Amino acid sequence: MATVLELAEHLGMSHKNANELIKKGVIEAKGRGKYDLDVAPNQYITHVREIAAGRAKVGDLDLQEERARLAKELSRICAAPSARLGHFPFEGDRAFPAQC
């Protein structure tokens, strides 16, 4: 078992960053202030992979929800290109749907 300082050194990060990961529940204690140096790296790697894949929440943002919201908005916009222009059709409007 290791202390937070030993854990931080083992993971190549600052004491502050290690404490943040512990607070978030990314790295679990195996007793009061003790961490398993065999398990903690796997917990940290899993956390980093979740962020990279866009499945983890980063702060208040849920990246999957944001991507879904963006896709919905883009599809709504591309579905009705003339609606954006209202009743003012012009020659360039014919090319606009191809851009979506």
N, C-alpha and C positions, 0 to 999 in steps of 0.2 A: 504494500500500500504506500501511496505517496501523498505528499502535501500539495497544496495549490501551486506553490512555487516550483516544486519538482515537476508537477504536471505541465505547467506553462513551459518550462525548459524543455521537457520531453516533446511537446508539440511545436516548439519553435515559435512561441508567441509570448506576449507580455503577460504579466500577472493580471493586469486589468482585463485583457481579452479572455483569459481563462475564467476569471470570475463572471464575466458576462455570459459565457457559454453555460456555466453552472447555474446561474440565475434563470436562464431560459429553459433549463432542463435538458439541454443537449448532452451534457456530461453528467452522469449520475454518481453521487457519492456512495461509497461502500461502507460508510461509517462516518462519524462526525469529522469532517475535514479530511477524509482519506479517500483517495481515488486509485482505481486499479489501472496501472499503466499498460496492461495488456488489452483492456476493454475500451478505455477512453479514446484511443486513436480511431478505433472502428466507429464509435459514436460520432466523433467529429467528422470523419470522412462521409458517413451517411448524411449528416446535416449539410455538408458542403455539396454533395451530389443532389440533394433535394432542392437546394437553392439553384444550382446550375440547370436542373431540369425544369425549373419554373413551378415546382410543386409546393415549395415552402412559402410561408408567409414571411415577408420582409417588412418589418415595422407594421404599419396599418394596411399594407398592400397585399392582396392575394393575387399573385401573378396569373394564375389560371383564370380567375374571375375577370381580371382586367383584359386578358386576351379575348375571352368570350364576349365581353362588352364591346370591345373594339371591332371584332368580327361582325357582331350584330349591327353596329352602327354603319360599318362600311357596306354591308349587304343592303341595308335600308337605303343608303344614299345611292348606291349603284342601281337599285331596282327602279328608281323613279328619277332619272336625270332631268327630265323636263320640269318636274315639280320644283326643283331648285330655282329654275329660271322664271317660274310663274307663267304669265301670259306673254312673255317677250321672246318668242322664238327667233332665232337667227341662224344663218347658214352654218356656222361652226358647231351648232348644237348636234348636228348629225354625227359628228365624229366623237362626241363626248361619251356615248355608251360604250364604245370600243375601248376606251381608256379604263373603264371599270372592269 
